[in-house]
């Protein structure tokens, strides 16, 4: 089994509601790590082209850039937790990945030492 990880970052504001209490809106530099896996390499010796994944990630990030995730339609008004952001990326990217590879997981780092991973 082969796997590759592609990472990127974006800035956005959010304020999570925890136990009925709303946080003060604050900014993060969100880090996104996607892991793609597969059994075989292509004729070029690649599992998948990193540039292809970077292109997809840029498209997925575009509506989030410099936005307030609480007011951003892409999360459907849901509490903008790191877990929900991870699922958003997984949902969008899994529709782009085709062929003999599959999206294994998406990890979102909201702040140092604070990560959430979505794995189906």
C-alpha positions as a Markdown table, in Angstrom:
| # | Residue | x | y | z |
|---|---|---|---|---|
| 1 | Unk | 0.0 | 0.0 | 0.0 |
| 2 | Unk | 1.3 | 3.4 | -0.9 |
| 3 | Unk | 0.2 | 6.7 | 0.5 |
| 4 | Unk | 0.9 | 10.4 | -0.1 |
| 5 | Unk | 0.1 | 13.4 | 2.0 |
| 6 | Unk | -0.5 | 16.9 | 0.6 |
| 7 | Unk | -0.8 | 19.9 | 2.9 |
| 8 | Unk | -2.0 | 23.4 | 2.5 |
| 9 | Unk | -3.1 | 26.3 | 4.7 |
| 10 | Unk | -5.8 | 29.0 | 4.7 |
| 11 | Unk | -6.8 | 31.8 | 7.0 |
| 12 | Unk | -10.4 | 32.1 | 8.3 |
| 13 | Unk | -12.3 | 33.2 | 11.4 |
| 14 | Unk | -14.7 | 31.2 | 13.5 |
| 15 | Unk | -16.4 | 31.1 | 16.8 |
| 16 | Unk | -17.4 | 27.6 | 18.0 |
| 17 | Unk | -20.4 | 27.1 | 20.3 |
| 18 | Unk | -19.4 | 24.8 | 23.2 |
| 19 | Unk | -22.0 | 23.6 | 25.7 |
| 20 | Unk | -24.3 | 26.5 | 24.6 |
| 21 | Unk | -21.5 | 29.2 | 25.1 |
| 22 | Unk | -20.3 | 31.1 | 22.0 |
| 23 | Unk | -16.6 | 31.7 | 21.7 |
| 24 | Unk | -15.4 | 35.1 | 20.7 |
| 25 | Unk | -14.7 | 35.2 | 17.0 |
| 26 | Unk | -11.0 | 34.6 | 16.3 |
| 27 | Unk | -8.7 | 33.9 | 13.4 |
| 28 | Unk | -6.7 | 30.7 | 12.6 |
| 29 | Unk | -4.2 | 29.7 | 10.0 |
| 30 | Unk | -5.9 | 26.4 | 9.4 |
| 31 | Unk | -3.6 | 23.6 | 8.1 |
| 32 | Unk | -5.1 | 20.9 | 5.9 |
| 33 | Unk | -3.4 | 17.5 | 5.5 |
| 34 | Unk | -5.0 | 15.0 | 3.1 |
| 35 | Unk | -3.8 | 11.4 | 2.8 |
| 36 | Unk | -4.4 | 9.5 | -0.4 |
| 37 | Unk | -3.7 | 5.8 | -0.7 |
| 38 | Unk | -3.6 | 3.1 | -3.3 |
| 39 | Unk | -2.2 | -0.3 | -4.1 |
| 40 | Unk | -0.2 | 0.5 | -7.2 |
| 41 | Unk | 1.9 | 3.2 | -8.9 |
| 42 | Unk | 1.1 | 4.6 | -12.3 |
| 43 | Unk | 3.4 | 4.3 | -15.3 |
| 44 | Unk | 5.3 | 7.4 | -14.1 |
| 45 | Unk | 6.0 | 5.7 | -10.7 |
| 46 | Unk | 3.4 | 8.0 | -8.9 |
| 47 | Unk | 0.5 | 7.1 | -6.8 |
| 48 | Unk | -1.1 | 10.4 | -7.8 |
| 49 | Unk | 0.4 | 13.7 | -9.0 |
| 50 | Unk | 0.8 | 16.2 | -6.1 |
| 51 | Unk | 0.0 | 19.1 | -8.4 |
| 52 | Unk | -3.4 | 17.5 | -9.2 |
| 53 | Unk | -4.3 | 17.4 | -5.5 |
| 54 | Unk | -3.0 | 20.9 | -4.9 |
| 55 | Unk | -5.3 | 22.1 | -7.6 |
| 56 | Unk | -8.3 | 20.5 | -6.1 |
| 57 | Unk | -7.4 | 21.8 | -2.6 |
| 58 | Unk | -7.1 | 25.3 | -4.0 |
| 59 | Unk | -10.6 | 25.1 | -5.4 |
| 60 | Unk | -12.0 | 23.8 | -2.2 |
| 61 | Unk | -10.3 | 26.4 | -0.1 |
| 62 | Unk | -11.3 | 29.4 | -2.3 |
| 63 | Unk | -14.8 | 30.0 | -0.7 |
| 64 | Unk | -13.2 | 29.7 | 2.8 |
| 65 | Unk | -10.3 | 32.2 | 2.3 |
| 66 | Unk | -10.4 | 35.1 | 4.8 |
| 67 | Unk | -14.1 | 34.3 | 5.6 |
| 68 | Unk | -16.0 | 33.9 | 8.8 |
| 69 | Unk | -16.8 | 30.2 | 8.9 |
| 70 | Unk | -19.9 | 31.0 | 11.0 |
| 71 | Unk | -21.4 | 33.0 | 8.2 |
| 72 | Unk | -20.0 | 30.9 | 5.3 |
| 73 | Unk | -22.6 | 28.9 | 3.4 |
| 74 | Unk | -20.3 | 26.0 | 2.7 |
| 75 | Unk | -20.8 | 24.7 | 6.3 |
| 76 | Unk | -24.6 | 25.0 | 6.0 |
| 77 | Unk | -24.9 | 27.0 | 9.2 |
| 78 | Unk | -23.4 | 24.2 | 11.3 |
| 79 | Unk | -21.1 | 24.9 | 14.2 |
| 80 | Unk | -17.7 | 25.5 | 12.5 |
| 81 | Unk | -15.6 | 23.1 | 14.5 |
| 82 | Unk | -12.4 | 21.6 | 13.1 |
| 83 | Unk | -14.2 | 18.3 | 12.8 |
| 84 | Unk | -16.8 | 19.8 | 10.5 |
| 85 | Unk | -14.1 | 21.6 | 8.5 |
| 86 | Unk | -12.3 | 18.2 | 8.1 |
| 87 | Unk | -15.5 | 16.6 | 6.8 |
| 88 | Unk | -16.1 | 19.5 | 4.4 |
| 89 | Unk | -12.7 | 18.9 | 2.8 |
| 90 | Unk | -13.2 | 15.1 | 2.7 |
| 91 | Unk | -16.6 | 15.5 | 1.1 |
| 92 | Unk | -15.5 | 17.8 | -1.6 |
| 93 | Unk | -12.1 | 16.1 | -2.3 |
| 94 | Unk | -13.4 | 12.6 | -2.3 |
| 95 | Unk | -15.6 | 13.6 | -5.3 |
| 96 | Unk | -12.5 | 14.7 | -7.2 |
| 97 | Unk | -10.3 | 11.7 | -6.5 |
| 98 | Unk | -10.8 | 9.0 | -9.1 |
| 99 | Unk | -9.1 | 5.9 | -10.4 |
| 100 | Unk | -7.2 | 3.3 | -8.4 |
| 101 | Unk | -6.6 | 5.7 | -5.4 |
| 102 | Unk | -8.8 | 6.7 | -2.6 |
| 103 | Unk | -8.9 | 9.6 | -0.1 |
| 104 | Unk | -7.9 | 7.9 | 3.2 |
| 105 | Unk | -8.4 | 10.9 | 5.6 |
| 106 | Unk | -8.3 | 14.7 | 6.1 |
| 107 | Unk | -6.7 | 16.3 | 9.1 |
| 108 | Unk | -7.3 | 19.9 | 10.1 |
| 109 | Unk | -5.0 | 21.6 | 12.5 |
| 110 | Unk | -6.8 | 24.6 | 14.0 |
| 111 | Unk | -4.0 | 25.6 | 16.4 |
| 112 | Unk | -0.8 | 24.1 | 17.6 |
| 113 | Unk | -1.5 | 20.7 | 19.2 |
| 114 | Unk | -5.2 | 20.9 | 18.2 |
| 115 | Unk | -6.1 | 18.6 | 15.3 |
| 116 | Unk | -9.3 | 16.9 | 14.0 |
| 117 | Unk | -9.3 | 14.0 | 11.5 |
| 118 | Unk | -12.1 | 12.7 | 9.4 |
| 119 | Unk | -11.7 | 9.1 | 8.2 |
| 120 | Unk | -14.7 | 7.3 | 6.7 |
